[in-house]
Amino acid sequence: MTGRRRWSTEEILDTAAELLRTGDAESFSVRKLAAVLGTDSSSLYRHFRNKTELLRAVADRILLAAMDGYRPEGDWKQRITALALRLREAFGEQLQLATVWGRYGSGGAGSRLVMEELLQALRTSGLPDEEIPVRYHRIVILLSALIASEAGISSITPKEYEQAMEQFRVAVLGADPERFPALAHYARDIRPLGADRRAAFEETLAAQLAHIEAQIP
């Protein structure tokens, strides 16, 4: 009688990432992952102590892929913008994993590479040294929130999206001008949340970097 196959850490992470592409962090469980692999949960706990540690490892692989081949260029704002767009692109093909990063963070090699580049860029900005950790934290919170916010849009079906657009049009164009005068005034120019997300991403990040620049002595 042959024993159950021993799965490598990389194979476990590959399978976990695939499950997260079609689900989310809430519905994901070590038990489900074990069932897909044809093993039991206890065998996976030899690799990861708990679900959170496993999810952090999955997210870290995305960060590691984003940093592969990265070379810093330009001034500090250009470096941070380039890094942010690389992260957005890396999570773009598997946005459900962006919610994992935003919720659980990561402590692996990929995370350290991202942290190092952000801190190095901020050090060249001219900010006082004691300000850099705070500004770093604000940037990371902003990036994780912006990237994770796109996961909800990407996960809906075309039919659900069209239904949402119809509801948006009804809610906006049909707003009572007496009760919602500002909404009625701007109704034909307001865009739904799913529109121009890259432009919104870049503009929001640019505003944050401009705010940081204004604090430089």
N, C-alpha and C positions, 0 to 999 in steps of 0.2 A: 504494500500500500504506500503510495507516494504522499509526501507531506504537501502542505499548501505552499504555493510559490512565495518566495521572499521578494518583496517589492523594494526597489531602491528609493532613496529619498526623492530623487529627481522624477521618477515614475509616479510617485505619490503626488508630487506637486503638479505634474502635468495633468493628472486626472482631476485633481482638485480645481485647477484653473478651468478645465473644461466644464465641470459642474457649475462653477460660478458664472461662466459665460451665459448659461441658459437659466440660471436662477439668481439668487441673491444671498447675501451673508446671513439673513435671518433664517431662510429655509435650509441653508447648508448645515450639515452635521457630519461629525466623524463617522457616525453609524452609516449614513447614506454613502459616504465615500468608501467605507469598507465593503459595503454591499456591491458597489460597482466593481471594485477590485477583486471581489470574490474571496474576501478574507474577513477577519473579525477586528473589531475596534482595538483590542488589546495589542495587536501586532503593529498598528499605526502609532500607538502611544510609545513605542520604542523609539520612534523618530521624532515625535512632537509630544510635549507634555499635555497639551490641551488644544481645543479648537482655536483659541485666539493666537497661539504660537504658530499654528499651521497657517492661518489666514495671513498673519504678518509675513510669513515666509513666501507665500504666493505673491503678495503685493511687492515684496522686495525684489522678486525676479523681474517685475515690470520696470522698477527703478533701475535695476542693473542693466537691463536691455536699453533703456533710454540713455544711459551714460556711456554705452559702448561706442567707442570712436569719437566721443565728444572732445572738442578742443576749444578752450575759451578764446574768444576774439572780441575786440572792441572795448568800449569803456564799461563801467560797472552796470549801467542800465541795459546796454546791449547784451552783456553776458547773462544777466538775469532773465531778460526777455527770451533769448535763444534757449536757455535751459527750460523755461516755462513752456515754450512751444514744443520742445522735445518731449516733455512729460505729457503734455496734452495729446501729442501724436502717439506716444507709446501706449497710453491708456485708451486711445481712440478706437482701437480694434476690439477692445474688451472692456467697455466702460463699466460693466458691473464690478470689475475689479477695482475701479477708481473709488467706489464707495467703501471697499474694504480698506484701502489706504487712508481715506478720510476718517474712517471710524477707528481703525485699529493701529494705524501707523506702521512703522517698520523699524527694525533695529539691526538689519543686516548690512552687507557690504554696499548694496545699492543705495540704501538710505544714507550711509556715511558719505558716499561719493556726492550725493545731492547736497547734503549738509555742508560738506567741505567747499563745494563750488559757490554756494550761496554766501557763505561766510567770507570766503576769499574775495568775492566780488564786492561785498559790502565794505570790506577792509580798505579797498582801493577808492571808495567813494568820498572819503574825507570825513565820515561820521566819527564822532568821539567813540573811543573803544567801548565805553560802557553802554552806548546806545545800540551797538550792533546786535547783541542777543535779542533785544526786544523787537527790533526791525526785522530780524530773521524770522522770528516767531510769527509776526503779522503776515509776512509774505507766504510762509508755508500754509498758514490757515486759509489765506485767500486762494492760493493755488489749489489746495485739496478741495475746497468748497466749490470753486468754479468747475474743476474737472469732474468732480462727483455729481454735480448738478446735471451734467449732460447724460448721465446714465439713465435717468428716468425717461428722457426724451427718446433715447436710442432703443429702449426695451419695449416700446409699445408697437403694436402691429400697424400696418398701413390703414386698416379699417378704423382702429382706435384713434389713430392720428387725425383722420378725416372727421370723425365724430367730434373730436376735441376742437378742431378748427371751426366746425359748424357752431358748436356751443360758444366758442370765443366770438364769432361774428355776431351771433344773436345777442350775447351779453353786452358787447361793446356798441354795435351799431343800433341796437334796440334800447339803449339806455335812455331813461326818462330825463330830458334836459332840465326839468324843474328840480328833480331830486339829485341828479348827477350832472350839473352844468359843465364842469371841467371835462368829465369823461365824454360827454356829448360833443363838446367843442373839438377835442382831439381824436375822436373816434376813428376817423378815416386814416389817421397817421400812426396810430398805435400798432406795434407789431406783436405777434404772438411770441411766447417764450422760445419757441423752437427756431425762430428766424435769426439769421446773421450771428450765430453763436461765436464763431471765431472772432469776428469784429468786436463783439461785446467783451470777449475774453481779453483781447489785446488792449482795448480802451480802458477796461477796469484795472488791469495790471499797470498800464501807463500812468493812470491817475494815482495809484499807490506809490509808484516809483517817483513821480513828481512831488508827492507829499513828503517822501523821505528826503529828496533833494533839497526841499525848502528848509529842512532842519539842519542842513550842513552849515557849519559856521563859515 
